[in-house]
Amino acid sequence: MFGILKKVFGKTTDAIKEVAPEKKSTITKDEFEDILLEADVNYELVERLLEELPSKINRIQAFNSLISVFQYKANWKDSDEKPFVEMIVGVNGAGKTTTISKLAYMYKSDGKKVLLGAGDTFRAAAIEQLSRWATKLDIPIVATKQGHDPSAVVYDTISSAKAKGFDNVIIDTAGRLHTQTNLSEELKKMIRVAQKAMPSAPHRKMLILDGTQGTSAINQAKAFNEIIGIDGIIITKLDGTAKGGAVLSIADELQMPIFYIGTGEQPSDLITFKANDYVNTILDEIFL
């Protein structure tokens, strides 16, 4: 796990090395501030984290400070119902389709029967991309043509999964910007229709956030949460950015469960997010 995280946060740790080239047993408050800001932690959060710390900081004190960000009461929404239905939301470009393929691969690797629903009928390319992943992973998919009613796809996918004994259903949605009211209404309708097919569905509404987007990602999350209520987050693209500290800002602002982080482009490149491992990966670059 640590090896993977070191690789994922490689650019972030390189940025840290630029402001703190030598590892030490203690650092000053000013040094810690520079490190956190360089890693793209929100300024207000940095100020709060530093508030309770002494002028000289050791690793244990730094760990306790950073881990405190994750001490909120998160609702890890889960269910034993079958099929377990997840609806995946997020803006275009956040890595939504690729993340769906990673989730599908993970469930299939655990011996689960998985069915995909191509609910992004807004873009023809989205249907094609998800269908290609389904073929590559040998996972069935319910898909229609561009412009068709996405709620019909939701209903057909869940109904088919129930009839054929599937364990997991993963439904894609259009990469809507929260400013597009018609698409927001469509998303609400998809949830209502899911509940007609299965009263408890969707069991989890997962938001895909691009880790390179900083404040923009946080604003997106708040908007989606207002529209439909988000149950959890998957953060992507952290391997391609020096902004790995944004995870702290995202957790602090949203107070939502972070389920997974994407670690690359392959279907297997998805790992469970563990706050302790994340904090230690950052501190390994600072302290002896």
N, C-alpha and C positions, 0 to 999 in steps of 0.2 A: 504493500500500500504506500509506504513512504517513498519507495523508488518511483512509483507512478506519479505521486504528488510532486516530487522534486522536478520531474520532467514537465509536468503540466504547468507548474509555476516557475519554470526556468527563466522566463523573461522578467518575471516579477523579482526573483531573487537576484538576477543580474542588475536590475535597477537599484535594489537595496545595496548591493556591493559598491555601486558608484558613490553612494553617500556614506557608506560604512564599510570601507575596504578591508578592515581588520576585525576579526571576531574578538570580543572582550568578555570578561567575567561580569563587568558592570558597565552601563552606559548612562549618560546624562539625559535629563528630560529633553533638552534641545535635540540631542542626537536621535532619541526615540521619535520625537515629533517629525524630524526630517525624513526618517525612514518610513513612517506611516503615510506621510503626505506623498512621498515618492511612489509608494505602492498604490496610490489613488484612494486612500481612505478619506471620506468626507471630512472637511475641516472642522465642523462643529463636533463631530464624533471624536476626532483626535483630541480636541480641547477637553472634552468630557473624560476621556480615558486617562489623560495626563493629570487631571485634577487631584485624584486621590493618591498619586504616586509620589515617592520621595525624590529628592534631587538626584540621587544616584540609584539606578534601577538594576536589579539582578534578574536572572531568567525567570525565577518563580514569580516575582512581582509582575513582570511583563506578561507572563502566561495568564495569571489571575485576572489581570486587567483586560486582555483581549478575549479570554473565554467568557467573561461576564456579558459580552454582547449577545451570546447565544443562550443566555439563561432565561429567556422568556418562555411562557407556557404555550407550546405549539400543539395544535390539534392534528396528530398524525392519523388522519382519517383513513380507516381501513375497513374491510368487510370480508366475511367468509363466503358471501353469496357468489354463486356462479350463474352466468358469467360475471366477472368483476369488470365493470365498464369504466374506462377512463376516457375523458374528453381532453384533447390537447389543444391549447390556445396559445397565441403569440403573434407578433407582427412578422411580416415577410422579412426574411433575411436573418432571423434569429437562430435558424437551424432546426426548425420544427420537424420537417419531414425526416431528416437524418436522425433526430432524436427518437422519433416514433419507431424507426427501424431498429435502433439500439434497444429500446424497451422490448420490442417484439422478440429480438434475438435473445435477450436476457431471459424472458419468460419461457421461450421455447427451450433454451438451454437447461432450464429448471424442470423440463418435462411437461410443461403446460401446453394445452391446445389454444392457439392464438388466432383471432380473426381481426383483420384490419377493416376500417371503414373510411373510404376516401370522401370525407365530408367537405373538403375544400373544392367545391364545384365552381368557384369564382374564377380560378385559373386552370386552364387545360394542362399546363405544365405540372401543376401540383398533383393532378390525378396520374399523369404519366410517370412522374418521379416516384410516387408511392407504389404504383403498380410494378415498376422496375425493381424496387426493393423487395416487394412481396415475392416476385419471381425468383430473385437472387437468394432469398432466405427460405424459399419453399413454404410460404405462409399464405393461406387464402385471403382474398380481399373482396369486399363488396364495393364496386365502383360503377359510376354512371358517366354521362357526358357533361362537358362544361355547360353551365347555365341551368342544369337541372336542379330541382329542389333538394338542398342538402339535408333537410329534415327527413325526407323520404329515405335517404341513404342511412341516416341514423336509425330509423325504424326498422328498415330491412336488415341492417347489420345485427342489431340486438335480437330481433326475432329469429334470425337464422342461427345465431350463436346459442340461443335458448333451445331451439329445436334440435340442434346437432351436438349439444353437450360440450361446448367450448368453455374453457376456463377463463380466458381473458379477451376482452374486446378493447381495441384502441382506435379511437375515432379522431381523424384529422379535422381541422376547421380552417376556414379562410383566414389568411394572415392579415386580419383587419387592424387598421389603425383605430384607436379608440375615439377618434373624431368623426368616424363614419357612422352616423346614427342608424342608417338602414342595415348595415352589417351587424351592429350591436343588437338590434331587434331580431335579426336572423339568428344570432347566437342564443338569445333567450328562447326563441321558438324551438331550436334544436334540443335544448334542455327539456322543454315541456313535452316534446314528442318522445324523447328518450324515456321520460317517466310514464308515458302511455304504453310504451313497449315493455317497460319493466319499472314498476313504481319507485324502486329505490335508486334507479340509475339517473345520471351517471354517479358512480360511487366516489369518483375523484376527478376534480377538474384541475389539470396540471398546466402551469404557465411556463413556457420556455423563455428564458431571459438570456440575451446576449451579454456576456460578462464584460465585453469591451465598451458597453454603452453608458456605464456610470449612472448619472442622475436620470438620463433619458429612460433607462430600463426601469428605474424605480417609479417614475411617473406612469409608465405603461402599466406596471403591475397594479398600482393604485386604481387606475382607470378600469382595468379588467375586473378587479376585485369588486368595485362598485357595481359593475354591470351584472356579473354572474356569481361572484363569490369564489375566490381561488382557494383550493385546498392544499396546494404545494407548489414548489418551484424546482425547475431543473435549470442549472446555469451552464451555458455553452461557451465555447471559444476562449476559455481561459488559457489554453496552451499557446494562443497566438498573441497574447497581450502582456504588457508589463503592469496591468491594472488589477493584479490579483487581490489587492486590498479592498477592491469594490465589494467582495463577498461580505466583508464586515459591514459596509454601508448598507447593502441590500438587507442583511439580516436585521440590522438595527432599525431601519426605516419600516420594514414590512412586517416583522415579527411573525413570519410564516415558516412552516417547515421547508427546509432545503433538502429535497430527497436525494438528488443525484447531481454530479457534475460530469459534463462531457470532457473526455481526455484526448480526443482525436477524431479522425474521420471514419474509422472502421466500425462495423456493427458492435464489436466487443468493447469499444472505447467509451464505456459508461461505468462510473463507480459510485457507490453509496457515499454520500457526503458525511464525513465525521469531523465535527468541529475541533476536537482535540488534535487530530492528525493535521488538520489544516493549520491551526495555530502553531504547532510544533515545527511544521515545515518552514514557516516564516522565521521562527525564532532560531532555528538551526543555522541560519545565515548571519545571525547577529551575535550570538553568544558562544563562548567557548564550551 
